[in-house]
Amino acid sequence: MMMTTMMAAVLAAVNVIDCPKCDKRMRILDDGTATVNLARLQDDSPDAATLKARVEKMTARAEAFLKRGTIPPASDPKIRPLMGWSSWNTFGCDISEAIILDTARAMATNGLKAAGYTYVNIDDGFFWGHGEDGVLRFHPERFPNGMKPTVDGIHALGLKAGIYSDAGADTCGSIWGGSSSGGKDKGGVGGGLYGHDAADCKLHFVDLGFDFIKVDYCGGLRLKLNEKDRYTEISEAIKATGRTDVRLNLCRWAFPGTWAADIAESWRTTKDIRANWRSVYDLVNENLYLSAYAKPGHYNDMDMLEVGQLVGQMKTVFGKHGDTGLTADEETTHFGLWCMLSSPLLIGCDVRTIPASTKALITNPYLLAVNQNDLGCQAYVAQRQGECYLLVKDADERFGTARYAAVVNLSDAAAEFTVSAAALDLDGEIEVFDLVEKADVGSFCDRVTVKLRPHASKFFRLDAARCLMRTVYEAETAFLSDYQELQPGDKVGTAFPSQSPQASGGVLVRYLGNRATNDLVWKEVKVEADGDYTLAFDYMSPDDRSFDVQVDGGTAQRVEAPATTGCRGTVKLGMRLTAGVHAVRVSNEFAWAPDLDRMTIHAAAR
């Protein structure tokens, strides 16, 4: 590799090189500089003027990505997914003041704080029940000085402090165990919020100054409490303290219901994560079709990160739970998808001894920008081939010409995935930047094929010449107003996504209708111009059914859907729409609607 004397970099931070062995057109280096590779710009032997123009264009692209290497501050402190560390995955209940403060000091000095990991969250294990006076007590051996010195120590480092409780009377550690000995942690018996909401919230957020709380549900489940009512009570108790900056996380181990976004900043959608591929695989599959429920300041929580738990380097206190560790490919898929799906990013490993490769991955500003932006978008499935997926979300602005895209291979075999520009809603030349490699890898127009190893993923930023009007809206990407995962949808009559080989994306929505609220809404259907449009609905139904279609809350139009025989049917509706973003609602207040596959929208033929 040598510097090319005939080309001078426009900025000192961007250097032009000639490296025939390098396959990237441009790369961002860890020292804050960038290189533009002349060899990859002259494969077709361009004339001098053309080459000069290409170098100038790629240099400008390098400058833009150097700027993107610094994530701008949030417009609101609570608008982005939480970033930090949690004690549970590594230490379980075996925590102490020394462990927490030592971890906080490591985060403040090893680059994690600088990258945005600012919350130090103390999970289960600090309790010693409530006293006869109703005051919460702290473990006399693990926290002999109480919690105030720990919170103050965290704050002194410029970090935020998080705490834990249960919606019921007893904590998860006291019911299921969580210490290195494998026993149940007796300190959590009677340590939960139940019966102590006001006093405990005042203690945590006023007297001690905690900034975040995760509220589990082991004790709540034992007492058979109603989740919506109980978590609403806790949310109101937090508000009553006068603190408006406290973040609340609901931990019910499944998507609790659309009501969660009204009271909390995040909510667990999954069972507990483990340090093995099967666990990551399961959690990803649980979140692929939840994009409609995320919005700025309110996010689906996929549980803590098992990064740093690499094969052959496992560190855990939980004994034999199938924790075989993750390969490098699996770790990249794990972290990248947590970014794409806008999950809170809470590191679970011991950050005092975090592997260098893991730290480089989770502090990569180009990956973090996918998660840490004010748009609040969770990626949705735009294409599917078996167990390979294309996930897409806007990058800089809604409906803009830049997209973040993940090509994901969840299967156990190598795969090739052909990405369609149409599925991205992009047109013209599309420039591709690999977020993990921090490098420009070329461009394409109509389609491009990506090769993937088993369990591997590629994460890209795509910059296109034009944005196309989206024409395909899969039902599984829509907002289901009554959606929840605490009870089987087919038993309680709430709509839910269901796998179907006949569906266009392999998934359709079943059990729509039978009451007004059990509807489906595509909230952001954008059309480019005023005019007449055709809305086509693909569906499946065992008998003759019907549904109503409303746009922006207007007059409902009834659509008849004749029975299908194991295949898809299509019904069409003409609609006059104005240019802009619309909400399209499908419902049936009095009977079951058909199983819905997708809606396509096109300007009506003239």
C-alpha positions as CSV (number, residue, x, y, z in Angstrom):
1,M,0.0,0.0,0.0
2,M,1.5,3.4,-0.9
3,M,0.4,7.0,-1.1
4,T,-0.4,8.2,-4.6
5,T,1.5,11.4,-5.3
6,M,-0.7,12.4,-8.2
7,M,-3.7,12.7,-5.8
8,A,-3.8,15.0,-2.8
9,A,-6.4,14.6,-0.1
10,V,-8.8,17.5,0.2
11,L,-8.5,17.2,4.0
12,A,-5.6,16.0,6.1
13,A,-8.1,13.5,7.6
14,V,-8.8,11.9,4.2
15,N,-5.9,10.2,2.4
16,V,-5.9,8.8,-1.1
17,I,-4.1,5.5,-1.4
18,D,-3.6,2.9,-4.2
19,C,-4.2,-0.6,-2.9
20,P,-5.0,-3.2,-5.5
21,K,-5.4,-5.9,-2.8
22,C,-8.0,-3.9,-0.9
23,D,-11.6,-4.5,-1.9
24,K,-13.1,-1.4,-0.3
25,R,-13.5,2.0,-2.1
26,M,-13.3,4.0,1.2
27,R,-12.5,3.1,4.8
28,I,-12.8,4.9,8.1
29,L,-9.8,4.2,10.4
30,D,-9.7,3.9,14.1
31,D,-7.4,6.9,14.4
32,G,-10.1,9.3,13.1
33,T,-8.9,9.4,9.5
34,A,-10.2,7.9,6.3
35,T,-8.7,6.4,3.2
36,V,-10.0,6.5,-0.4
37,N,-8.7,3.6,-2.5
38,L,-7.8,4.7,-6.0
39,A,-7.5,1.1,-7.2
40,R,-11.2,0.5,-6.7
41,L,-12.1,3.6,-8.6
42,Q,-10.3,2.8,-11.8
43,D,-11.3,-0.8,-12.4
44,D,-12.8,0.2,-15.7
45,S,-9.8,2.4,-16.8
46,P,-11.5,5.8,-16.7
47,D,-10.0,8.9,-18.3
48,A,-8.2,11.4,-16.0
49,A,-11.2,13.7,-15.7
50,T,-13.6,10.9,-14.7
51,L,-11.1,9.5,-12.2
52,K,-10.6,12.9,-10.7
53,A,-14.4,13.3,-10.3
54,R,-14.7,9.9,-8.7
55,V,-11.9,10.7,-6.2
56,E,-13.5,14.0,-5.3
57,K,-16.9,12.3,-4.8
58,M,-15.5,9.5,-2.6
59,T,-13.5,12.0,-0.6
60,A,-16.6,14.0,0.1
61,R,-18.3,10.7,1.1
62,A,-15.4,9.9,3.5
63,E,-15.7,13.4,5.0
64,A,-19.4,12.8,5.6
65,F,-18.8,9.5,7.4
66,L,-16.0,11.0,9.5
67,K,-18.6,13.5,10.8
68,R,-21.1,10.6,11.4
69,G,-18.5,9.0,13.6
70,T,-19.7,11.5,16.3
71,I,-23.3,10.9,17.4
72,P,-25.1,14.2,18.0
73,P,-26.7,14.7,21.4
74,A,-30.4,13.7,21.8
75,S,-33.1,16.3,21.5
76,D,-34.5,14.9,24.8
77,P,-32.7,12.9,27.4
78,K,-35.3,10.2,27.4
79,I,-36.0,9.9,23.7
80,R,-33.4,7.3,22.8
81,P,-33.0,3.7,24.0
82,L,-31.2,3.3,27.3
83,M,-27.5,2.5,27.2
84,G,-25.5,1.1,30.1
85,W,-24.7,-2.0,32.1
86,S,-26.7,-4.3,34.4
87,S,-25.3,-6.5,37.1
88,W,-27.6,-9.6,36.7
89,N,-26.0,-11.6,33.8
90,T,-22.6,-11.8,35.4
91,F,-23.2,-11.5,39.1
92,G,-26.8,-12.5,39.8
93,C,-27.5,-11.7,43.4
94,D,-23.8,-11.9,44.3
95,I,-23.3,-8.1,44.1
96,S,-21.8,-5.6,46.5
97,E,-20.9,-1.9,46.8
98,A,-17.3,-2.7,45.8
99,I,-18.4,-4.6,42.7
100,I,-20.8,-1.9,41.5
101,L,-18.4,1.0,42.1
102,D,-15.5,-0.9,40.6
103,T,-17.6,-1.5,37.5
104,A,-18.7,2.1,37.3
105,R,-15.0,3.2,37.5
106,A,-14.2,0.8,34.6
107,M,-17.0,2.2,32.5
108,A,-15.8,5.7,33.1
109,T,-12.3,5.0,32.0
110,N,-12.4,2.2,29.4
111,G,-14.3,4.0,26.7
112,L,-17.8,2.8,27.5
113,K,-19.0,6.0,29.1
114,A,-17.5,8.0,26.2
115,A,-19.5,5.8,23.7
116,G,-22.8,6.5,25.6
117,Y,-23.1,3.6,28.1
118,T,-24.0,5.8,31.0
119,Y,-26.4,3.8,33.2
120,V,-25.0,1.5,36.0
121,N,-28.0,-0.7,36.9
122,I,-28.1,-2.7,40.1
123,D,-30.3,-5.7,39.7
124,D,-31.7,-8.1,42.3
125,G,-29.6,-8.9,45.4
126,F,-29.4,-5.7,47.3
127,F,-32.5,-6.2,49.4
128,W,-33.0,-7.2,53.0
129,G,-36.8,-7.0,53.0
130,H,-38.9,-4.3,54.6
131,G,-38.7,-3.6,58.3
132,E,-41.6,-3.5,60.7
133,D,-41.8,0.2,60.0
134,G,-42.3,-0.4,56.3
135,V,-38.9,1.0,55.3
136,L,-36.9,-1.0,52.7
137,R,-33.7,-2.4,54.2
138,F,-30.5,-3.2,52.4
139,H,-28.3,-6.3,52.5
140,P,-26.1,-5.9,55.6
141,E,-23.1,-7.7,54.0
142,R,-23.3,-6.6,50.4
143,F,-24.2,-3.0,51.1
144,P,-23.2,-2.4,54.7
145,N,-23.2,1.4,54.2
146,G,-26.7,1.4,52.6
147,M,-27.2,2.5,49.0
148,K,-26.4,6.2,49.2
149,P,-22.6,5.9,48.9
150,T,-23.0,3.6,45.8
151,V,-25.4,6.0,44.1
152,D,-23.3,9.0,44.9
153,G,-20.2,7.2,43.7
154,I,-21.8,6.4,40.4
155,H,-23.0,10.0,40.0
156,A,-19.6,11.4,40.8
157,L,-18.2,9.6,37.8
158,G,-20.7,11.3,35.5
159,L,-22.9,8.2,35.2
160,K,-26.5,7.4,36.0
161,A,-27.7,4.9,38.6
162,G,-30.4,2.3,38.1
163,I,-32.2,0.1,40.6
164,Y,-34.5,-3.0,40.6
165,S,-37.7,-4.2,42.3
166,D,-40.7,-6.4,41.8
167,A,-44.3,-5.5,41.3
168,G,-45.2,-8.1,43.9
169,A,-44.0,-8.7,47.4
170,D,-41.0,-11.0,46.7
171,T,-38.3,-10.6,44.1
172,C,-37.2,-13.1,41.4
173,G,-34.0,-14.0,43.2
174,S,-35.9,-15.0,46.3
175,I,-38.3,-17.2,44.4
176,W,-36.1,-18.8,41.7
177,G,-32.6,-18.2,43.0
178,G,-29.7,-16.3,41.6
179,S,-26.6,-16.7,43.7
180,S,-23.4,-18.6,42.9
181,S,-24.4,-21.3,45.4
182,G,-27.6,-21.9,43.4
183,G,-29.8,-21.1,46.4
184,K,-32.7,-18.7,46.7
185,D,-31.8,-15.2,47.9
186,K,-33.7,-14.7,51.2
187,G,-33.1,-11.0,51.2
188,G,-35.6,-10.5,48.5
189,V,-38.5,-12.0,50.5
190,G,-40.8,-9.1,51.2
191,G,-38.5,-6.7,49.3
192,G,-40.8,-5.9,46.4
193,L,-42.9,-2.8,45.8
194,Y,-46.3,-4.4,46.6
195,G,-47.8,-2.4,49.5
196,H,-44.9,0.0,49.5
197,D,-45.1,1.9,46.2
198,A,-45.1,5.5,47.6
199,A,-42.5,4.9,50.3
200,D,-40.1,2.9,48.1
201,C,-40.3,5.3,45.2
202,K,-39.6,8.2,47.4
203,L,-36.6,6.3,48.9
204,H,-35.2,5.3,45.5
205,F,-35.7,8.5,43.5
206,V,-35.8,11.3,46.1
207,D,-33.7,10.2,49.0
208,L,-31.2,8.0,47.2
209,G,-31.3,9.7,43.7
210,F,-31.6,6.6,41.4
211,D,-32.4,7.5,37.8
212,F,-33.9,4.2,36.5
213,I,-35.8,1.2,37.8
214,K,-36.5,-2.2,36.3
215,V,-39.6,-3.7,37.8
216,D,-39.8,-7.5,37.5
217,Y,-42.9,-9.7,37.9
218,C,-42.0,-12.9,39.7
219,G,-43.8,-11.7,42.9
220,G,-46.6,-10.1,40.9
221,L,-47.2,-13.4,39.1
222,R,-47.2,-15.3,42.4
223,L,-49.9,-12.9,43.7
224,K,-51.8,-13.1,40.4
225,L,-51.9,-9.4,40.0
226,N,-53.2,-7.7,36.9
227,E,-50.2,-6.4,34.9
228,K,-51.7,-3.3,33.5
229,D,-53.2,-2.2,36.8
230,R,-50.1,-3.0,38.8
231,Y,-47.6,-1.3,36.5
232,T,-49.8,1.7,36.2
233,E,-49.8,2.1,40.0
234,I,-46.0,1.9,40.1
235,S,-45.8,4.5,37.3
236,E,-48.0,6.8,39.1
237,A,-46.0,6.4,42.3
238,I,-42.8,7.4,40.4
239,K,-44.6,10.5,39.0
240,A,-45.7,11.4,42.5
241,T,-42.1,11.8,43.6
242,G,-41.8,14.8,41.3
243,R,-39.0,13.3,39.3
244,T,-39.7,13.5,35.6
245,D,-36.4,12.1,34.4
246,V,-36.7,8.6,35.9
247,R,-36.9,5.8,33.3
248,L,-39.2,2.8,34.0
249,N,-38.7,-0.6,32.5
250,L,-41.4,-3.3,32.8
251,C,-40.2,-6.9,32.9
252,R,-43.0,-9.3,32.3
253,W,-40.9,-11.5,29.8
254,A,-43.3,-11.1,26.9
255,F,-44.9,-8.1,25.1
256,P,-47.3,-7.0,27.8
257,G,-49.7,-5.0,25.6
258,T,-49.9,-1.7,23.7
259,W,-50.8,0.0,27.0
260,A,-47.1,-0.3,28.1
261,A,-46.0,2.6,26.0
262,D,-48.4,4.9,27.9
263,I,-46.6,4.3,31.3
264,A,-43.0,3.2,30.6
265,E,-40.0,3.9,28.5
266,S,-39.3,0.3,27.8
267,W,-40.8,-3.1,28.3
268,R,-39.4,-6.6,28.1
269,T,-40.7,-8.6,25.2
270,T,-38.8,-11.8,25.8
271,K,-37.8,-14.5,28.3
272,D,-34.3,-14.1,29.9
273,I,-31.4,-14.2,27.5
274,R,-28.6,-16.8,27.8
275,A,-25.1,-16.8,26.3
276,N,-25.8,-19.2,23.5
277,W,-27.0,-18.9,19.9
278,R,-30.3,-20.6,20.5
279,S,-31.3,-18.0,23.0
280,V,-30.3,-15.1,20.7
281,Y,-32.2,-16.8,17.8
282,D,-35.3,-17.2,19.9
283,L,-35.3,-13.6,21.1
284,V,-34.7,-12.2,17.6
285,N,-37.7,-14.2,16.4
286,E,-39.9,-12.8,19.2
287,N,-39.1,-9.2,18.1
288,L,-39.1,-9.3,14.3
289,Y,-42.7,-8.2,14.1
290,L,-42.9,-5.6,16.9
291,S,-41.8,-2.6,14.9
292,A,-45.2,-0.9,15.1
293,Y,-45.0,-0.7,18.9
294,A,-41.7,1.3,19.2
295,K,-41.7,5.1,19.0
296,P,-39.4,7.9,20.2
297,G,-38.9,7.4,24.0
298,H,-40.7,4.0,24.2
299,Y,-39.0,0.8,23.1
300,N,-39.3,-3.0,23.0
301,D,-36.6,-4.4,25.4
302,M,-34.9,-7.6,24.1
303,D,-33.1,-8.1,27.4
304,M,-29.5,-7.5,28.3
305,L,-26.6,-8.0,26.0
306,E,-24.6,-11.3,26.2
307,V,-21.7,-9.7,24.4
308,G,-18.3,-10.5,25.7
309,Q,-19.4,-14.1,26.4
310,L,-17.4,-15.7,23.6
311,V,-16.9,-19.3,23.0
312,G,-14.0,-20.5,25.3
313,Q,-14.2,-17.3,27.4
314,M,-17.4,-17.8,29.4
315,K,-17.8,-16.0,32.7
316,T,-21.1,-16.6,34.4
317,V,-22.5,-17.3,37.9
318,F,-25.6,-19.3,36.7
319,G,-24.1,-22.7,36.4
320,K,-25.3,-25.1,33.7
321,H,-27.8,-23.2,31.6
322,G,-26.5,-24.0,28.2
323,D,-24.1,-21.1,28.2
324,T,-21.8,-22.3,25.5
325,G,-20.9,-18.7,24.5
326,L,-21.2,-17.0,21.1
327,T,-18.9,-17.0,18.1
328,A,-17.7,-13.7,16.7
329,D,-20.3,-13.9,13.9
330,E,-23.0,-14.6,16.5
331,E,-21.9,-11.8,18.7
332,T,-22.0,-9.3,15.8
333,T,-25.5,-10.5,14.8
334,H,-26.6,-10.2,18.4
335,F,-25.4,-6.7,19.0
336,G,-26.2,-5.4,15.5
337,L,-29.8,-6.7,15.7
338,W,-30.3,-5.1,19.2
339,C,-29.3,-1.8,17.5
340,M,-31.5,-2.4,14.4
341,L,-34.5,-3.3,16.6
342,S,-34.0,-0.3,18.8
343,S,-33.7,-2.3,22.0
344,P,-32.1,-0.7,25.1
345,L,-28.4,-1.6,25.1
346,L,-27.5,-2.9,28.6
347,I,-24.2,-4.8,28.7
348,G,-24.3,-7.9,30.8
349,C,-20.7,-9.1,30.9
350,D,-18.0,-8.0,33.4
351,V,-16.8,-4.8,31.8
352,R,-13.7,-4.8,33.9
353,T,-12.4,-7.6,31.8
354,I,-14.3,-7.1,28.5
355,P,-12.5,-8.6,25.5
356,A,-11.0,-6.0,23.2
357,S,-12.9,-7.3,20.2
358,T,-16.2,-7.0,22.0
359,K,-15.4,-3.5,23.2
360,A,-14.6,-2.4,19.6
361,L,-17.9,-3.9,18.4
362,I,-20.2,-2.3,21.0
363,T,-18.5,1.1,20.8
364,N,-18.6,1.3,17.0
365,P,-20.3,4.7,16.5
366,Y,-21.7,3.6,13.1
367,L,-23.6,0.7,14.7
368,L,-24.6,2.8,17.7
369,A,-26.0,5.5,15.4
370,V,-28.5,2.9,14.2
371,N,-29.8,2.6,17.8
372,Q,-29.1,6.1,19.1
373,N,-31.1,8.5,17.0
374,D,-34.2,10.6,17.6
375,L,-36.3,8.9,15.0
376,G,-37.2,6.1,17.4
377,C,-37.8,3.6,14.5
378,Q,-37.5,-0.1,15.0
379,A,-36.5,-2.0,11.8
380,Y,-39.2,-4.0,10.0
381,V,-38.9,-7.1,7.8
382,A,-38.9,-5.9,4.2
383,Q,-37.8,-9.2,2.6
384,R,-37.6,-12.9,3.7
385,Q,-36.0,-16.0,2.2
386,G,-36.5,-18.9,4.6
387,E,-34.6,-18.0,7.7
388,C,-32.8,-15.1,6.1
389,Y,-34.2,-11.6,6.5
390,L,-33.8,-8.1,5.2
391,L,-34.5,-5.6,8.0
392,V,-34.9,-1.9,7.2
393,K,-35.3,1.4,9.0
394,D,-34.9,5.1,8.1
395,A,-31.5,6.7,8.9
396,D,-31.6,10.5,8.9
397,E,-35.2,11.4,8.4
398,R,-38.6,9.7,7.9
399,F,-39.1,8.8,4.3
400,G,-35.7,10.0,3.3
401,T,-33.1,8.6,0.9
402,A,-31.0,7.0,3.5
403,R,-31.8,3.6,5.1
404,Y,-30.2,1.3,7.6
405,A,-30.4,-2.3,6.5
406,A,-29.5,-5.6,8.0
407,V,-29.2,-8.8,6.0
408,V,-29.5,-11.6,8.6
409,N,-28.9,-15.3,8.3
410,L,-30.5,-17.1,11.3
411,S,-30.0,-20.5,9.7
412,D,-27.4,-23.1,10.4
413,A,-26.2,-23.1,6.7
414,A,-24.4,-20.6,4.6
415,A,-26.7,-18.5,2.4
416,E,-27.0,-16.0,-0.4
417,F,-29.6,-13.3,-0.1
418,T,-30.6,-11.0,-3.0
419,V,-31.6,-7.6,-1.7
420,S,-34.1,-5.8,-3.9
421,A,-34.0,-2.0,-4.2
422,A,-37.8,-2.0,-4.5
423,A,-38.1,-3.7,-1.1
424,L,-35.9,-0.8,0.3
425,D,-38.2,1.8,-1.4
426,L,-35.0,3.2,-3.0
427,D,-34.2,4.1,-6.6
428,G,-31.2,5.0,-8.7
429,E,-27.7,4.4,-7.6
430,I,-27.5,3.1,-4.1
431,E,-24.2,3.6,-2.2
432,V,-23.4,0.9,0.4
433,F,-21.4,1.5,3.6
434,D,-20.7,-1.5,5.8
435,L,-21.3,-0.4,9.4
436,V,-19.2,-3.1,11.0
437,E,-16.2,-2.8,8.6
438,K,-16.6,1.0,8.6
439,A,-16.1,0.9,4.8
440,D,-17.7,1.7,1.5
441,V,-18.2,-1.5,-0.3
442,G,-19.7,-0.2,-3.6
443,S,-23.0,0.6,-5.1
444,F,-25.9,-1.1,-6.9
445,C,-29.1,-0.1,-8.7
446,D,-31.7,-2.8,-9.0
447,R,-30.5,-5.6,-6.7
448,V,-27.4,-7.0,-5.0
449,T,-26.6,-10.4,-3.6
450,V,-25.0,-10.8,-0.2
451,K,-23.2,-13.9,0.9
452,L,-23.6,-14.9,4.6
453,R,-22.0,-17.5,6.8
454,P,-24.3,-19.4,9.2
455,H,-25.6,-17.1,12.0
456,A,-23.9,-14.1,10.4
457,S,-25.3,-10.7,9.4
458,K,-24.3,-7.7,7.4
459,F,-25.2,-4.2,8.6
460,F,-25.3,-1.3,6.1
461,R,-26.1,2.3,5.6
462,L,-27.6,2.8,2.2
463,D,-27.7,6.2,0.5
464,A,-29.8,6.4,-2.7
465,A,-30.5,9.0,-5.4
466,R,-34.2,8.8,-4.8
467,C,-36.8,7.5,-2.4
468,L,-39.7,5.6,-3.8
469,M,-43.3,5.5,-2.5
470,R,-43.7,2.4,-0.5
471,T,-46.3,0.1,-2.1
472,V,-46.3,-3.0,0.0
473,Y,-47.5,-3.0,3.6
474,E,-47.3,-6.4,5.3
475,A,-50.0,-7.0,7.9
476,E,-47.4,-8.2,10.4
477,T,-45.7,-4.8,10.4
478,A,-49.0,-2.9,11.3
479,F,-50.1,-1.8,14.7
480,L,-52.6,-4.2,16.3
481,S,-54.4,-2.2,19.0
482,D,-55.2,-5.1,21.2
483,Y,-52.0,-7.0,20.7
484,Q,-50.4,-8.7,23.7
485,E,-48.4,-11.9,24.5
486,L,-49.4,-12.6,28.1
487,Q,-52.2,-14.9,27.0
488,P,-52.7,-16.9,23.7
489,G,-54.4,-14.6,21.2
490,D,-56.5,-17.4,19.8
491,K,-57.9,-18.1,23.3
492,V,-58.7,-14.5,24.3
493,G,-59.5,-13.2,20.8
494,T,-56.7,-10.7,20.2
495,A,-55.1,-10.4,16.8
496,F,-51.5,-11.7,16.4
497,P,-48.9,-12.5,13.6
498,S,-48.9,-16.1,12.6
499,Q,-46.5,-18.1,10.4
500,S,-48.1,-19.1,7.1
501,P,-46.3,-20.6,4.1
502,Q,-49.0,-19.1,1.8
503,A,-48.4,-15.5,3.0
504,S,-46.2,-13.2,1.0
505,G,-43.7,-12.7,3.8
506,G,-44.4,-16.0,5.4
507,V,-46.5,-14.4,8.1
508,L,-50.1,-13.1,8.3
509,V,-52.3,-11.6,11.0
510,R,-55.1,-13.8,12.5
511,Y,-58.0,-13.2,14.8
512,L,-58.8,-9.6,13.6
513,G,-62.1,-8.1,14.5
514,N,-65.0,-9.3,16.7
515,R,-64.8,-6.0,18.6
516,A,-64.0,-2.4,17.7
517,T,-60.6,-2.2,19.4
518,N,-59.2,-5.5,17.9
519,D,-58.1,-3.7,14.7
520,L,-55.1,-3.3,12.5
521,V,-53.6,0.1,11.6
522,W,-50.9,1.0,9.2
523,K,-50.0,4.4,10.8
524,E,-47.6,5.7,8.2
525,V,-48.9,5.2,4.7
526,K,-47.4,7.9,2.5
527,V,-48.5,8.8,-1.0
528,E,-46.6,11.3,-3.1
529,A,-49.4,13.1,-4.8
530,D,-53.1,13.9,-4.6
531,G,-55.1,11.4,-6.7
532,D,-57.1,8.2,-7.0
533,Y,-55.4,5.1,-5.5
534,T,-56.2,1.4,-5.5
535,L,-55.8,-0.4,-2.2
536,A,-55.5,-4.2,-2.6
537,F,-55.8,-6.5,0.4
538,D,-54.5,-10.0,0.2
539,Y,-56.1,-12.3,2.7
540,M,-57.1,-15.9,3.6
541,S,-60.5,-17.0,5.0
542,P,-62.3,-20.3,5.7
543,D,-65.7,-18.6,5.0
544,D,-67.2,-15.4,3.6
545,R,-66.2,-12.5,5.8
546,S,-65.9,-8.7,5.6
547,F,-64.0,-5.8,7.0
548,D,-64.1,-2.1,7.2
549,V,-61.4,0.3,5.9
550,Q,-61.0,3.8,7.2
551,V,-58.4,6.4,6.3
552,D,-57.4,9.0,8.9
553,G,-60.5,8.2,11.0
554,G,-62.9,9.0,8.1
555,T,-66.0,7.2,6.9
556,A,-65.6,3.4,6.9
557,Q,-65.9,1.5,3.7
558,R,-67.1,-2.1,3.8
559,V,-65.1,-4.7,1.9
560,E,-66.5,-8.2,1.2
561,A,-64.0,-11.0,1.4
562,P,-65.3,-14.3,-0.1
563,A,-64.0,-17.6,1.3
564,T,-60.6,-18.9,0.0
565,T,-59.7,-22.5,-0.2
566,G,-56.2,-22.8,1.2
567,C,-54.9,-20.0,-1.0
568,R,-54.8,-16.2,-0.9
569,G,-57.6,-14.1,-2.2
570,T,-57.4,-10.4,-3.1
571,V,-60.0,-7.7,-2.8
572,K,-59.6,-4.1,-4.0
573,L,-60.9,-0.7,-2.9
574,G,-60.6,2.6,-4.7
575,M,-59.7,5.6,-2.6
576,R,-59.1,9.3,-3.1
577,L,-56.0,10.3,-1.2
578,T,-54.1,13.6,-0.7
579,A,-50.4,13.8,-0.8
580,G,-48.9,13.0,2.6
581,V,-48.9,10.5,5.4
582,H,-52.1,8.6,6.3
583,A,-53.4,6.0,8.8
584,V,-55.2,3.1,7.2
585,R,-57.3,1.1,9.6
586,V,-58.8,-2.4,9.1
587,S,-61.5,-3.5,11.5
588,N,-64.8,-5.4,12.0
589,E,-66.7,-4.5,15.2
590,F,-69.2,-7.3,15.1
591,A,-67.6,-10.4,13.5
592,W,-64.2,-11.9,12.6
593,A,-62.4,-10.4,9.8
594,P,-60.4,-12.6,7.4
595,D,-56.7,-13.4,8.1
596,L,-54.8,-10.5,6.6
597,D,-51.6,-10.9,4.6
598,R,-50.8,-7.5,3.2
599,M,-52.0,-4.3,1.6
600,T,-50.6,-2.9,-1.6
601,I,-51.2,0.6,-2.8
602,H,-50.8,2.0,-6.3
603,A,-52.0,5.1,-8.2
604,A,-55.2,4.1,-10.0
605,A,-54.8,3.6,-13.8
606,R,-56.0,6.5,-15.9
